Amino acid sequence: MFERIIRFSIEQRWLILLAVLGMAALGIFSYQKLPIDAVPDITNVQVQINTAAPGYSPLETEQRVTYPIETVMAGLPGLQQTRSLSRYGLSQVTVIFKDGTDIYFARQLVNERIQSARESMPRGISPVIGPISTGLGEIYLWTVEAEEGARKADGKPYSSTDLREIQDWIIKPQLRNVAGVTEINSIGGYAKEFQISPDPAKLLAHGLTMTDLVTALERNNANVGAGYIEKRGEQYLIRAPGQVKSVEDIGNVILGNANGIPLRVQDVAEVGIGKELRTGAATDNGREVVLGTVFMLIGENSRTVSQAVDRKMQEINRTLPAGVKAVTVYDRTVLVDKAIATVKKNLFEGAVLVIAILFLFLGNIRAALITALVIPLSMLFTFTGMVPSPAW
C-alpha cells in the first residue's frame, strides 16, 4: 500500500505539490482565525453573590446575611459545592456547579433563589450577583495620572478626587461598551460625595430628628411631571424640577418652619463636598494613583479583547482634559505575544537542529530540507483542525 502511495505521489508530483500548497495556505488562514491565549482558564462553573452590609460585624454578617443565602441555594440542579466568606460589612457566597453547566442558566437559577432570600434579609441589604468573569479575567490595567503642572479650568491642580472622578465618569463608561468586557473596577483616589453634617443641638432646638432630615432630602430630590397643557394645537409640558445639583441646592432644602420662617438644611447642618471612606488604595512606584482594571467575559479570547480595549483607551486619551492621561500598566496582549514568540523561537531552533542532524546522517542538504519541511507543514495542517466552527 505504501508503495502505491509513493508511486502515485511521484507520478502526480505536481498535483501533490499543489495540494500541499493549498493545505498550507488554508493552515495560514486558519492560524489567523485561531483563538490563541497564553493563560487557559480552567476555572470551574461558579456564581458569586456579593452583599454589602455596612456596620455589620463578621459574626452578624454570617448570621443575618451569609447563612440565609447559603440555605436557599441548597438543592439547585447541578450544584456541587457552596462556600462563603463573611467579613466586616461584606458577605460573599460562591455557588459552584458541575462542569458542563451553562453559566447563564446557573446565574438564572441563583438569581431566582436570591429573590426568595430577600425576605429574610435585614432592611436595606440587597444581594448582588458578581460579574460573569473569573480570577483570570483581569486582562488590562491602567492608571489615571496628571502631568507635572497640569491645572483644572479653575486654575487648581488635579487632586486624587478629580482623577477618580475622571476615571468613574469618563473612562469607565466608554470601556464598558467594548465587546467582551463584563466589569471594570476602580481603586485609589477618593470618590466624591456631598456630605451633610447635622448639628444635634440645632436639630433638638427645632424639634427635629435625623429621620426628618433624611426624609426631607429624599422628598426634595426628585423631578415631578404634571402632564401637559394644550394651547393652539401645541402641547406645553408641565414639570417641577426638584433634583439637587449643587451644595447650595442641598442647603436650601426646606425642613419646616419656625414661627413662619422657613427652616432649611443649612440652618441645622453643614453641607459640603467630601470624600468617601475607603479601605484600600493603589500605588505605583511609591506614589498613590487611581487604578482601573478590565475584567473579560467568560469564554472570550483575552488577546482579542485586550487589543480592543487598548484601541479604545487610545481614543479615550485624546478626549481627556489637558494634562491628564491614562497610562497602561498591564496588557494581556503583551503576555500572549511573548508566549507566541517563545513558541516560534523554539520551533525555529528545533527545525534548524533537525536539518543539521539529518544532514550529518544523510550527507545531503536537499534531503535534510525536504524531511525538515514536514515540521511547519504538519503544524499548518493542525491549525486547520483546531479552528472552532463559529470562526468560519
C-alpha positions in Angstrom: 0.0 0.0 0.0 2.8 2.4 0.9 4.5 1.6 -2.5 1.3 2.6 -4.3 1.1 5.9 -2.4 4.7 6.7 -3.1 4.4 5.7 -6.7 1.3 7.8 -7.1 2.9 10.8 -5.4 5.9 10.6 -7.7 3.8 10.2 -10.9 1.4 13.0 -9.8 4.0 15.2 -8.2 2.5 18.5 -9.5 -0.9 17.6 -8.2 0.6 16.6 -4.8 2.6 19.8 -4.7 -0.5 21.9 -5.4 -2.4 20.0 -2.7 0.3 20.7 -0.2 0.5 24.3 -1.1 -3.3 24.6 -0.8 -3.4 23.0 2.6 -0.5 25.2 3.7 -2.4 28.3 2.6 -5.5 27.0 4.4 -3.4 26.5 7.5 -2.1 30.1 7.4 -5.7 31.3 7.1 -6.8 29.1 10.0 -3.9 30.4 12.1 -5.2 33.9 11.8 -8.6 32.7 13.0 -7.3 30.6 15.8 -8.1 32.0 19.3 -4.7 31.9 20.9 -4.3 32.5 24.6 -1.3 32.2 26.9 -3.3 31.5 30.1 -6.1 28.9 29.5 -8.9 29.5 32.0 -9.7 26.2 33.9 -12.0 27.8 36.5 -15.0 25.8 37.4 -18.5 27.0 36.8 -19.3 29.3 39.6 -21.6 32.2 40.5 -20.6 34.7 43.2 -23.1 36.6 45.3 -21.8 39.8 46.9 -23.7 41.6 49.7 -22.7 44.9 51.2 -23.7 45.1 54.9 -22.4 48.4 56.3 -21.8 48.4 60.0 -22.2 44.6 60.4 -19.5 42.7 62.2 -18.3 39.4 60.7 -20.4 37.4 63.1 -23.6 39.4 62.3 -22.8 39.2 58.6 -22.5 35.4 58.8 -25.7 35.0 60.8 -28.0 37.5 59.1 -26.8 37.6 55.5 -24.4 34.7 54.6 -26.3 31.9 56.2 -29.8 32.7 54.7 -28.2 33.0 51.3 -26.4 29.6 51.6 -29.5 28.0 52.9 -31.7 28.9 49.9 -29.1 27.8 47.5 -29.3 24.2 48.7 -30.8 21.8 46.2 -30.1 23.7 43.0 -29.8 21.5 39.8 -26.1 20.6 39.2 -25.0 22.1 42.5 -21.6 20.8 43.5 -20.4 23.0 46.4 -21.2 26.2 48.2 -18.6 28.2 50.1 -18.8 31.6 51.8 -16.7 34.4 53.2 -18.0 36.8 55.9 -16.1 40.0 56.7 -16.8 43.3 58.3 -19.6 44.8 56.1 -19.3 42.2 53.4 -20.7 38.8 52.6 -19.6 36.7 49.6 -21.1 33.4 48.7 -19.7 31.3 45.9 -22.0 28.7 44.3 -20.1 26.1 42.3 -21.9 23.9 39.7 -20.8 20.8 38.0 -18.6 21.1 34.9 -20.6 21.5 31.7 -23.4 23.6 33.3 -24.2 26.6 31.2 -23.1 29.7 33.2 -26.1 31.8 32.2 -28.5 29.0 33.2 -26.6 28.7 36.6 -26.9 32.5 37.1 -30.6 32.4 36.4 -31.1 29.7 39.0 -29.1 31.6 41.6 -31.0 34.8 40.9 -34.3 33.1 41.4 -33.2 31.8 44.8 -31.9 35.2 45.8 -35.4 36.7 45.3 -36.7 34.3 47.9 -33.8 35.1 50.2 -34.5 38.8 50.2 -37.5 38.3 52.5 -35.2 37.1 55.3 -32.6 39.8 54.7 -32.3 42.8 57.0 -33.8 46.1 55.7 -31.5 47.8 53.2 -29.5 44.7 52.5 -29.6 43.6 48.8 -27.5 40.7 47.5 -26.0 41.2 44.0 -24.6 38.6 41.6 -21.0 39.2 40.6 -19.8 39.7 37.1 -19.5 36.9 34.5 -15.8 36.6 34.9 -13.1 34.6 36.8 -9.8 35.2 38.6 -8.0 35.1 35.2 -10.3 37.7 33.7 -8.0 40.6 34.6 -6.7 41.4 31.1 -6.0 45.2 31.2 -4.9 47.6 34.0 -4.2 51.3 33.7 -3.5 54.3 35.9 -5.0 57.8 35.6 -2.3 60.4 36.1 -1.9 64.2 35.9 1.2 65.6 34.3 3.5 67.9 36.2 2.0 71.4 36.4 -1.4 70.3 34.9 -4.3 72.6 36.1 -8.0 72.4 36.0 -10.2 75.0 34.4 -10.3 77.0 37.7 -6.5 77.0 37.9 -6.3 74.5 40.8 -4.1 71.4 40.4 -5.7 68.0 39.9 -6.3 66.1 43.2 -6.8 62.3 43.6 -10.5 63.0 43.9 -10.5 64.7 40.5 -8.6 61.9 38.9 -11.1 59.4 40.4 -14.0 61.4 39.0 -12.4 61.3 35.5 -11.9 57.6 35.9 -15.5 56.9 37.0 -17.4 59.3 34.7 -15.3 59.5 31.5 -13.1 56.4 31.1 -15.1 53.7 32.7 -18.4 54.2 30.8 -16.6 54.2 27.5 -14.7 51.0 28.2 -17.9 49.2 29.2 -19.0 49.4 25.6 -16.1 47.3 24.3 -17.2 43.8 23.2 -16.1 41.1 25.7 -15.8 43.4 28.7 -18.0 42.4 31.6 -16.8 44.5 34.5 -14.5 47.5 35.3 -13.2 48.1 38.8 -11.7 51.2 40.2 -9.4 51.6 43.2 -7.4 54.5 44.6 -8.2 58.2 44.9 -11.3 59.3 46.7 -14.9 59.0 45.5 -16.6 62.5 45.5 -19.5 62.8 47.9 -22.0 65.5 49.0 -21.8 65.3 52.8 -24.3 66.7 55.3 -23.1 67.0 58.9 -26.1 67.8 61.1 -25.8 69.6 64.4 -27.7 67.6 67.1 -28.2 70.6 69.3 -29.8 72.6 66.5 -32.0 69.7 65.5 -33.2 69.3 69.1 -33.8 73.0 69.4 -36.2 72.9 66.4 -37.8 69.6 67.5 -36.4 67.7 64.5 -34.7 64.3 64.2 -32.3 62.7 61.9 -35.2 60.9 60.2 -36.9 64.2 59.5 -33.7 65.4 57.8 -33.3 62.3 55.7 -37.0 62.3 54.7 -36.8 66.0 53.6 -33.8 65.3 51.5 -35.4 62.3 49.8 -38.6 64.2 49.2 -36.9 67.3 47.7 -34.5 65.5 45.4 -36.9 64.4 42.5 -38.3 65.9 39.4 -42.1 65.8 39.2 -44.2 65.8 36.0 -47.7 67.2 35.8 -48.8 66.3 32.3 -49.3 69.0 29.7 -51.5 71.9 28.5 -52.8 72.1 25.0 -52.8 75.6 23.5 -53.4 76.5 19.9 -52.7 72.9 18.8 -49.4 72.7 20.7 -48.6 70.8 23.9 -46.7 72.5 26.7 -45.2 70.1 29.2 -45.6 70.9 32.9 -42.9 69.7 35.2 -41.4 70.8 38.6 -37.6 70.2 38.5 -36.5 69.5 42.1 -33.4 67.4 41.7 -30.5 69.0 43.6 -27.4 69.8 41.6 -25.0 71.6 44.0 -24.1 72.2 47.6 -26.3 75.3 47.6 -29.4 73.3 46.4 -28.9 70.8 49.3 -28.5 73.6 51.8 -31.7 75.3 50.6 -33.9 72.2 51.1 -36.7 73.2 53.4 -37.3 71.1 56.6 -40.2 73.0 58.0 -40.8 76.4 59.5 -40.1 78.1 62.8 -42.6 80.9 63.6 -43.4 81.3 60.0 -39.8 81.4 58.9 -38.6 78.6 56.6 -36.2 76.2 58.2 -33.6 75.0 55.8 -30.9 72.2 55.9 -28.1 74.8 56.1 -29.7 76.1 59.3 -29.2 72.8 61.2 -26.3 71.2 59.3 -23.1 71.9 57.5 -23.2 70.9 53.8 -20.1 70.4 51.7 -18.2 68.3 49.3 -16.2 65.5 51.0 -14.6 62.1 50.3 -15.8 58.6 50.7 -14.4 56.5 53.5 -12.2 53.9 51.8 -10.5 50.7 52.9 -7.7 50.5 50.3 -5.5 52.4 47.9 -3.3 51.9 44.8 0.3 52.9 44.5 2.7 53.0 41.5 6.4 53.4 42.2 5.8 54.7 45.7 3.1 57.2 44.8 -0.6 57.0 45.1 -2.6 56.6 41.8 -6.1 55.8 40.5 -6.0 52.3 39.1 -8.6 50.7 36.8 -9.0 47.0 35.9 -10.8 45.5 33.0 -12.4 42.1 33.5 -13.1 39.9 30.5 -16.3 37.9 29.9 -16.0 34.2 30.4 -15.2 32.3 27.2 -13.8 35.3 25.3 -10.3 35.4 23.8 -8.2 37.6 26.1 -5.8 38.7 23.3 -8.7 39.9 21.1 -10.5 41.7 23.9 -7.3 43.3 25.3 -6.4 44.6 21.9 -9.9 46.1 21.5 -9.6 47.7 25.0 -6.2 49.2 24.1 -7.6 50.7 20.9 -10.5 52.2 22.9 -8.1 53.5 25.5 -6.1 55.4 22.8 -9.3 57.1 21.7 -10.2 58.0 25.3 -6.8 59.5 25.9 -7.5 62.0 23.1 -10.7 63.2 24.8 -9.3 63.6 28.4 -8.7 67.0 29.8 -5.3 68.6 29.0 -2.6 67.3 31.2 -4.5 64.1 32.2 -3.7 60.7 30.7 -4.4 57.1 31.2 -1.2 55.0 31.3 -1.4 51.3 30.6 0.2 49.2 33.3 -0.7 45.7 32.2 -1.9 44.4 28.8 -2.6 40.7 28.4 -1.7 41.1 24.7 1.9 41.6 25.6 1.9 38.3 27.6 0.3 36.4 24.8 2.6 37.8 22.1 5.6 36.9 24.2 4.4 33.4 24.6 3.8 33.0 20.9 7.3 34.5 20.2 8.8 31.9 22.5 7.0 29.1 20.7 8.2 30.4 17.3 11.7 30.7 18.5 11.7 27.1 19.9 10.2 25.7 16.7 12.8 27.5 14.5 15.7 26.3 16.6 14.2 22.8 16.6 13.9 22.9 12.8 17.5 24.0 12.4 18.7 21.3 14.7 16.7 18.7 12.8 18.2 19.8 9.5 21.7 19.7 10.9 21.2 16.2 12.3 19.7 14.9 9.0 22.5 16.5 7.0 25.1 14.7 9.2 23.4 11.4 8.8 22.2 11.7 5.2 25.0 13.8 3.9 22.6 15.6 1.6 21.3 19.1 2.4 18.4 18.7 -0.1 17.2 15.5 1.6 17.5 17.2 5.0 15.5 20.2 3.9 12.7 18.1 2.4 12.5 16.0 5.6 12.5 19.0 7.9 9.8 20.7 5.8 7.4 18.2 7.4 7.5 20.2 10.7 6.0 23.5 9.6 3.6 21.7 7.2 2.2 19.5 9.9 1.7 22.5 12.2 -0.2 24.3 9.4 -2.4 21.2 8.8 -3.0 21.0 12.6 -4.2 24.7 12.7 -6.9 23.9 10.2 -8.3 21.2 12.5 -8.1 23.4 15.7 -10.2 26.3 14.5 -13.6 26.3 16.1 -16.5 26.1 13.7 -18.0 29.5 14.6 -14.8 31.2 13.4 -15.5 30.2 9.9 
